[in-house]
């Protein structure tokens, strides 16, 4: 009998909170659908769906506490107070989550109003990951080894002189491991650790919650307004809500090249920087630097947050390459929260459809800088490539 349960409604990535605030304000009647993708073809034992359902049902009991609301109001002044009142009254509705298991194959989908369902993705992935290791009886490294590994990484990152955040909620080994990791990062000497994408742990350890928006923000805009308008309108709506705060733009929903065609001087000046999440990071750095220079902006006044499958070797290569060229920071996920002597899971949950006014579903797609990471309806992918003139 598993006891895997979430302990806080804030045990989620910060960008889910920031996007939910924007969706409540701008798109309160939109209905969407998400789907779980088992990229790593992981094994799910008999009874997995039942245990996941129990954990999901238990999430209905989670509520924003008074202390959590005070923390959010103080730490995130750019988030509307009416939204915090909404979040205080919000509860997860397990009926929005559909779980089915056919032998080892696990199917999970979420459907409902976007402003309600947007919070499910990250906790569901975290629960699936933790249950996977527990129910397959896979033993991880001891707490002492997890702590030691984390301290060693923090020391090496400090030697590189780079700031970094922990981004590992969605594919963490477990709540316990993420807790150990963040605690160790806080205690590491001279560490340039600046925060966590997980709002619960950011609050618990007194660090900054890190995040802006995710691919789904741009994917929704493409379904709603068309591929050619997606990047521009997604950025414009973000600015309408946050007025210059939370100024890191995600660049690769429809390839970086297309993004920079629409990330004009206005956006380049207004946003503090961009986030890299797929493709060659050094090539991306070159494109970003050139884009700022072409718009008369000193790249050293801007920065890139690198967040794609990072380990210490990648961080070192990127740091050396970008030194003196552009500001940089790193969001490190799985390598921190699931480096426990077991194979990390490769799982995602993606927005797959937006419901039109006539009730029909408009499929959503993502065309990242790695073709292998294209997701969505194949016909819609081809349509997006044609409209955006993307060549493989």
N, C-alpha and C positions, 0 to 999 in steps of 0.2 A: 504494500500500500504506500503510494508516494505522498509526500507532504510538501511538494513543490508548490509554493504560493507566493504571489507578490505581496509586499509588505506596505507599499505606499502608492498612491495614485500618481505621485511624481517620479516613480521608478520608470522613467521613459526618457527618450532623447529630447533635448530642449527644442529642437526644430519642430517637433510635433506640437509642442505648446504654442510656439510662435506662429506656426501655420494655422493651428486651430483658431487662434485669435483673429487672424486675417480672414479665415473662411467664415467665421461667425459674422464678421462685419460685412463681407462682400458677397458671399455665396451661400446664404443660409438655407436655400431650398434645393440645392443640387444633390442628386443621388449618385453614388459611385459604387464600384465593386473592386475588391482586392483579391489577389490569389497567391497562395504559397507556392514557391518553386524550390524543389529539392535539387539544387544544382549538383551537389556532391553525391547524389544517389545513395544517401545514407540509409541504413537499415533501421526500421521501426518495428519493435517486437510486438507480439500479440498483446492486445489490451492497451496499446499506447493511446489510441483515440479516446478511450474512456477516461484515462488519467488526465489527458489534456483537457477534456471537457470539464472534469471536476475543478481543475485549476482555473479555467475560464469562468465557470459559474461562480467561483469564489471571488472573482474580481468585481462582481456586482456590489460587494460589501465595501469596497474602497471608497473613501470620501476625502476630499481636501480638508485637512485639519486647520484649526485656527492659526496655529504656529506656521504651518506651511503657507497659508494665505498671507500672513504678515511678512514672511520671508520673500515671497514673490513680489509683493508690493514694494518692498524696500530695495530688493536686488534688481528688479526689472521695471524701472519707472516708465519705460516706453510701452509697456503692456497696459492696455486700458483697464481701469478699475471695474467698469461694468463686466468685462470679460472675467475678471477674477471672481466676481459675484456669480457669474454663470458657472465657472469651474467649481465653485464651492457647492453648487447644487447639482453638478453633473455626476452621473454614475454610469459605469459600463453596463451595456445591455447585452447579455450573453446570447440572446436570440439573433443578434446580428452576425454571429460567428457560426459557420457551418463546418463541421468536422466529420470526415469519413475516412475509414481505413479499409483497404482491400488487400488482405494479407500484409505484405511489408510496405505497401504504397500508402502514403498519408496525403489526404487532400484537405486543405483548409481554405475557406474563402470567407470574405466579409462583405456584407452588402447593406446599404442604408444611406441616410443623410450624411453628406461628407463631413459636416461640422461635428457629427457624433462619432462616426466610424474612424476618423483620422487618427485617433489615439491607439488603435488596436495593434498596428503593425509591429512595433518594436517589442512590446511586452509578449506578444505571441511568439515571436522568434526567440526571445530569451527563455520563455517557458519550454518551447520545443527543444532548444539546445540542452537545457538543464535536465529535462526528462529523458532525453536521448541517452545521456551519459549515465544517468541513474538506473534506468530500466534495462540498459544493456550491461549493467554491472561493470562499468569501466572505471578502474581506480586511477585517480590522478596523483600527481606529486603531493607531498606533504605540504602543510601550511608553511613550514620553515623554508622549504625549497622555493615555493611561490614568492615568498617575501624576499628571499635572497636574490632570485632572478630579477625581481622588480627593482631592487636597490641597485643591482649591477647595471641595469639598463638606464636608470636615472643618472647614475654616475657617468656613464659613457655619453649620454645626451648632454649632460652638463659640460663635459670636456669639449663638445662640439660648439657649445655656446648658443644653442637654439632653444627657443620656447616651444613647449609642446603641451597638448591636452590629451586626456584619455577619452577615446571615442568607442569603447568596446561593449556597449550594452547588448546590442542585437545578437552578437555571436559569442557572448560570454560563456565560460564553462558553467558558471553558476553565480547566484547572488553572492555567496560566500567568497568566491574567488575575486569578484570585482571589488568587494568590500576590502579584502586584504590588499589588493593592488593599489586602490586609491589611498588607503591608510599608509601604505609603505611609501608612496610617492610624496605624501605630505611630510613624512618623517625623514625623507632622504635629505642629506645635507647639501646645501647650495644648489638645490634642484631648481630648474627653470620651468617646473610644472605649473601651468597657469589655470587649469580648470578641467571640468569633466562635461561631456555631453549629457550625462545623466543628472537630471535635476535633483533627484533624491540624494544622491551622493554628494553633489555640489553643496546642497544645504547641510548635510550631515558633517562635512569636513570644512565648511566655510570657504569654499573656493568658487570661482565664477562658473555659472552654467554657460556652455559654449554651443552655439548653433544659430543658423538663420533659416534656410529653407532646403527642401529636398527635391529630387527629380520630379516627384508627383506634382509639385506646384507648376512646373513647366508642362508636364504631360497633360494636366487638366486644361491648361490654357490652349494647348494645341487642339484638344478635342472640342473645346468650347468655341474657339475663335479661328482655328486653322493653323497649319504648321508655320506659315510665313509670319504670322503675328504672335506666335507663342512666346518667344524670348522677350520681345519688346513689351508686350502687354503684361507678362508675368513680372518683369522688373518694374514697370510703371505702377502696377497695383501694389507691389511691395513698398515702393516709395510712398504711395498714397497712405498706406497704413502706418509706416514706421518713420517717415519724414527724415531719413538720413541715419537713423539707428539701425543696428543689425545689418551693417553694410558689407557683407561678403556675398558675392554672387556666384552661384553654381553654374559652371560653364559648359558642361558636356552632355546635356540631355539630348541635343540634336547636333552633336559634334562641336568641337571648339571653333572650327573654322566658321561655321554658320553663326555661332554665338558672337564672335568678334565682329562680324558684319553688322550686327544690330546693337552691340555694346558701344554706342557712339560716344562722342566727347562728353555729352551730358552725363551719361551713366558712368563713364570712366572716371569722371571727376567726383561724382556724387558717392559712388561706392568706394569703400576703403580698399577693397581688393577682390580677388576671385579665389574659388576653391577648385583644386585639381582632384578628379576622382576616377580617371581612366586614361589609358594611353601612356606614352613615354613622358615621364615627368620633366626631363631635360628639354625635350622638344616643346613641351607646353610652356616651360619657362621662357624659352626663346620667343615664342609667339606672343606671350603676354608682355614681355619687355618691349618687343617691337611695336605692339599695339599702343602701349602707353607713349612711347617715343613719337610715333606717328601722329599722336593727338596732342603733342606738345606738353606731355606730363612726365615729370621725373619719376622713373620707376622706383627709386629709393624712397619715395613718399607713399608708395603703395606696397601691398604684400600679397603673397600667394599662401593659402593654406593647403598643404599637401595631405591627402587623406586616403590614398589608394593602396591598400595592402602593404602598409609600411613595416619594415623591420629596420634594425640599426644600420645595416649595410646601405640600404636605400637612402635612409636619412643622411648618412655621411656623404654619399655621392651627391645628393641634391644640395646639401649645405655647401660643399666645396665648389660646386658648379655655379651656384647663385651668389656666392660671396661678392659683395661690392656692386651687385647688379640690381637687386630688388629685395625688398623685405620678405622674409619667409617665416612660417610657423608650421607645426605639424599636428595632425590629429591621428593618434595611433590607437587602433582598435584591437583586433584579434590578437596581435602579438603581445599585448599587455594582459588582456582578460581571459585568454584561452591558450596560454603557453604553459601547459601543465603536464606535459609528457604524453598527451593524447592527440590524435588527429583533429584539428579544428573543423567545425562544421562549415559547409558552404551552402548556406540557405538564404533565401531572400523572400520578401513579400512585396508584390508590386501592384500599383493601381493598374487595373486592366480594362476598365470601362467607365464611361460617364453616360448617364441616362439623359436622352434628349427630351424635349417637351412632349413629343408624341409617344414617349414610352420606349422607343427603340434605344439600343445600346450603341454608343460610339466607342470603338476600341481605342485604347491608348497604346502608344509605343515609346520606346526609348532607344535612341541611336547614339550610343556613347562612342568614345574614340577607340574602342576595341570592338570589332565586329562580333566577337564571341559573346559580348555582353548585350547585343541587341535583344530587346525583349518586346513581346507583343504580337499581335496578329500579323502573319507574314504578308498578307495583301496590303495592310495598312503601312507596314514597314516600306514596301516597295513604293507606295504612294507618297510617303514622306520623303523618300530619297529622290523621287521624281520632282516633287514640288521644290525641294530645297537644293536640288542639283548636287546631291551627294553621290560621289563615285567611289566604288570600293577600291 
